[in-house]
Amino acid sequence: MENLAILLLVIFLVAMPMAYCVKEGAEEVDEWFDKLPYAKQKVTKLHFFFHDRFAGKHNRTAVRVAHGPETDKSPTSFGLVFIMDDPLTERMNPTSKELGRAQGLYAFSGQDELSLLMSFNLVFTTGEFNGSTLTVLGRNPAVPHREMPIVGGSGVFRMARGVASAKLRSFNMTTVSMGEVDQAFIQSIEHRANLDNIEIEGIPLIDLSLSHTTDINLLVSEIGNACKNWGFFQVINHGVPLELLEKIKVAAKAFFDQPVEEKRKVKRDEVNAMGYHESEHTKNVRDWKEVFDFLIKDPSFLPASPETEDDEIRTLSNQWPETPPQFREVCQTYAREVEKLGYKLLELISLSLGLPSNRLNGYFEDHTTMMRLNHYPPCPCPELALGVGRHKDAGTLTIVAQDDVGGLQVRRKSDDVWVPVKPTPNALVINVGDTIQVWSNEAYESVEHRVVVNSERERFSIPVFFFPSHYVMVKPLEELVNEGNPPKYKPYNFGKFFVARNRSDYKKLEVQNIQISDFKII
């Protein structure tokens, strides 16, 4: 993914008609000044596109160079400064003919509203204006149309004055064109990440090779303690071939490295929920990521709507890209291996609750498990946005492969501190979801987690979301409730719950998304 914003820039200006003055020397310039009282002014209108590439794997054209002591706490990024050298093109396509560059700086100057101070030169490098410049200096508010004054120029634009009218035409992942940040990505102050590196004890690391020994009770105890105290743990010696783990990471990068037009050939929507997506929301704030989703069981089935009176079932099917080569094969092979691990972990969790190892298996006969490839591009304002906002997983288990960049954080149950999940070579990250919390009657808890981003490195992760069959009624298991520990949740249909949760993937909702707390018995 390229982090690119495009503005249409229209310049209206008045200047002196000196077509060749850019080539003149000092004496000619003096002569030009002598003739100014008799010169006629000329009105010129210029029209071109302004491209601001602020992050990504390709060359950036705008870089962050300074910030204030309170910038990371400011809702408007007050004090943040960027230097830019952005191309000006004839058409909206970034590869169209380049007319010049926009060189200068922009600074976030509003404390209460998103507004910028712009100071830059439009440097023309081709055509009749080659070698001439225009100077823009003024306020750039975060509104659909904005005007900035032309305060001068050089060459054919000596003593120019006028106005630059700008309109946002396109953005990818965020809008930092000419300094504007799309507010859809901005987290409220209380939910922004602290980017300071703090050494904190991490989540448990469990060696699953113990399952092949006679002391299975030790492993079951470790799993139970991790589920009870953290809701998260990492596993090594998990049985997923390590060479396959590397292949899926390579495949993910190869897919996301493609042009966005190629990825959008398999774009998902509210009707076809599998495929590529670039504007997912968590708790009504847009996530800084792009994803590719597919089902392990193809086809799979879900309710057509979250409405209780609607009995219609819809069929979900995968859509696969033609490129990169072997992408589909690698994804499906990896998914099958992780599916095996999922059943193994279900059995260990069942044992840790004092239940038969196969107690939960029946809920997954027609499971709706899906796998996702996540790509988190570098973010120019990591103090404002999140790769994924705070949330709990709706399913049963999530099994995550991650690269060495890091970014996943878990909210520790004991004190609500956000704890980084440090990448461990060859390990997989496991977390229990909402259905485990309900089935266990809160013996185990689905905990909040999030993903922070950084301004330098892209990050990849590959989660597999282990979901039960759509028709399963989720409620506390009978074996785990009694008079002293009555059921804490009303039954709910998993498929309906899941469909309701996914409504916010495509647009901001007016109300908070459904949660298992909505079924809590007070």
Salt bridges, closest charged atoms under 4 A:
GLU2 OE1 - ARG53 NH2 3.66
GLU2 OE2 - HIS58 NE2 3.33
GLU24 OE1 - ARG158 NH1 3.84
GLU31 OE2 - LYS35 NZ 3.01
ASP85 OD1 - ARG101 NE 3.01
GLU98 OE1 - ARG101 NH1 3.30
GLU113 OE2 - ARG139 NH2 2.79
GLU180 OE1 - ARG146 NH2 2.54
GLU190 OE2 - HIS191 NE2 3.99
GLU246 OE2 - LYS249 NZ 3.96
ASP257 OD1 - LYS57 NZ 3.95
ASP257 OD2 - LYS253 NZ 3.29
GLU262 OE1 - LYS265 NZ 3.09
GLU278 OE2 - ARG264 NE 2.69
GLU278 OE2 - LYS267 NZ 3.78
GLU280 OE2 - ARG268 NH2 2.70
GLU280 OE1 - LYS289 NZ 2.99
GLU280 OE1 - ARG372 NH1 2.87
ASP287 OD2 - LYS289 NZ 3.92
GLU290 OE1 - LYS263 NZ 3.10
GLU290 OE2 - HIS375 ND1 2.64
ASP293 OD2 - ARG268 NH1 2.28
ASP293 OD1 - ARG372 NE 2.64
GLU337 OE2 - LYS340 NZ 3.37
GLU339 OE2 - HIS367 NE2 2.82
GLU383 OE1 - ARG64 NH1 2.81
ASP393 OD1 - HIS391 NE2 3.26
ASP393 OD1 - HIS449 NE2 3.19
ASP404 OD1 - ARG457 NH2 3.18
ASP415 OD2 - ARG412 NH2 2.82
ASP434 OD2 - ARG501 NH1 3.93
GLU442 OE1 - LYS488 NZ 3.89
GLU442 OE2 - LYS520 NZ 3.14
GLU445 OE1 - LYS413 NZ 3.62
GLU448 OE2 - ARG390 NE 3.95
GLU448 OE1 - ARG411 NH1 2.81
GLU458 OE2 - LYS253 NZ 2.77
GLU458 OE1 - HIS375 NE2 2.78
GLU479 OE2 - ARG359 NE 2.51
ASP505 OD2 - ARG268 NH2 3.27
